[in-house]
Amino acid sequence: MKQHFYILLIIVGNLLISQTSHAQVDFNKRPDDDLGNVKDEFQEYFFEALKQKGIENYDRAVESLYKCLNLDSKRPVIYFELGKNYNKLKNFGAAEDNLKKAISMQPDNEWFLDELYDVYFQQDDIDNAIKTIKQLVKYHPDYKEDLAALYAREKRYKQALELLDELDQELGVSESRDAMRNDIYRITGNADDRIDNLEQRIANNPNNEENHLKLIYRYSQTGNRKKAYKAAQNLLKIKPDSKFVHLALYKFYLEDEKIDDAINSVKISLTSPEINAEAKAKVLKDFVSFVSKNPEYESDLVEITALVDNNKDAATYNNLGQYYLKSGDKAKALANFKEALKQNPNDFKLIKDILLIQLDLQAFEDVVTESEEALELYPAQPILYLVNGVANNQQGAHKKAIDSLEIGLDFLIDNPIMESDFYTQLSVAYKALNNNSKSETFAKKAQVLKNQQ
């Protein structure tokens, strides 16, 4: 973590302001103290160095700083600025030398140490980076997180975890530290330590719902269903009004065939504003899958989906459409797919599913119109030309069917089944136009492909 929150002008001002005289001063007279013109010259070079650094002319900034050194070599800020400019120039040896000089003059200056840490970090000199950041830790606890990251990088995982635990105790948990801790657990494969940490957090703060939920998830990840279920029940006991716990409970209830409890948990999950749409879609998908195997609960599915009628996302409608399609209710499947398409109008799979269902339902006019609209989005998709050709044939528009089918064939690659369907439809179209020769030719091509399948 590179710290950038100091105000440069304040530092420069403090370093450059001379002591004030209480005597009468003639402002028209040039100063004749022991600094004399040197002070003005120093300031001119120093601010020139700052200006050049600001416009990324680091070489010129270094030249001005050496002129400052010639005038006064006892100011640590000069070596600090030299270190920063050399760092920008990737001259890490010179940067390190100058920063060490500055630190020798002001050992407790945080900014000097921070810049030296950056020099080591850029060179991937982790040992020296660790030594330097250990000195910085006393200024800001946040540096401990950087130190933990360096320990993890050096595979000193135990020390990294100890530091993360210290920070959690001092500052409370944070997403960034949890992410680092989880990375370490994943690398080491030590799921027990991860679970122990969560259990300790819960012991320290039983009312923290997030830790309970993480523990349920971790137990589930490790395949310990019994403990995951117990952790979920424990959370429900501590927080009876918890909504998120039902995202886990409904699964356990379904597995244990506690269907009434499962349905209740599903209802709570789907109607809770706290739970996001993606999680709700997953719950509904699981329940749809359950109902597809246990159709006696379809009335419960209807009731549950009615609860979320005003809050369904595309995934929810899609899941319902797939369910009704599998159960043979194509009209309901079509209605749900169309609702999903309203939210995702460019979803090619939805477009294709809708067109195929409409063909089955003999909604040929709709197929013609919607396939033509779809071709504006996906002009290289042969299936769209095929369904358009089928629908035009069914409506007696055989010349339009032929045009569409012949274009579609140009886009078809290595799909003999679909190719056979194209030839069959071309045969139908030419026969209707009394061109029996071409009709027979395409019929034979279709039959050859069918025989090869």
HELIX and SHEET records of a PDB file:
HELIX    1   1 LEU A    8  LEU A   16  1                                   9    
HELIX    2   2 ASN A   37  GLY A   54  1                                  18    
HELIX    3   3 TYR A   58  LEU A   71  1                                  14    
HELIX    4   4 PRO A   76  LYS A   88  1                                  13    
HELIX    5   5 PHE A   92  MET A  105  1                                  14    
HELIX    6   6 GLU A  110  GLN A  122  1                                  13    
HELIX    7   7 ILE A  126  LEU A  136  1                                  11    
HELIX    8   8 TYR A  143  ARG A  153  1                                  11    
HELIX    9   9 TYR A  157  LEU A  171  1                                  15    
HELIX   10  10 GLU A  175  THR A  188  1                                  14    
HELIX   11  11 ALA A  191  ASN A  204  1                                  14    
HELIX   12  12 GLU A  209  GLN A  221  1                                  13    
HELIX   13  13 ARG A  225  ILE A  238  1                                  14    
HELIX   14  14 HIS A  246  GLU A  255  1                                  10    
HELIX   15  15 ILE A  259  THR A  271  1                                  13    
HELIX   16  16 ALA A  277  LYS A  293  1                                  17    
HELIX   17  17 PRO A  295  TYR A  297  5                                   3    
HELIX   18  18 GLU A  298  LEU A  307  1                                  10    
HELIX   19  19 ASP A  309  ASN A  311  5                                   3    
HELIX   20  20 ALA A  314  LYS A  326  1                                  13    
HELIX   21  21 LYS A  330  GLN A  343  1                                  14    
HELIX   22  22 PHE A  348  ASP A  360  1                                  13    
HELIX   23  23 PHE A  364  LEU A  377  1                                  14    
HELIX   24  24 PRO A  382  GLN A  394  1                                  13    
HELIX   25  25 HIS A  398  PHE A  411  1                                  14    
HELIX   26  26 PRO A  416  ALA A  432  1                                  17    
HELIX   27  27 ASN A  436  GLN A  452  1                                  17    
END                                                                             
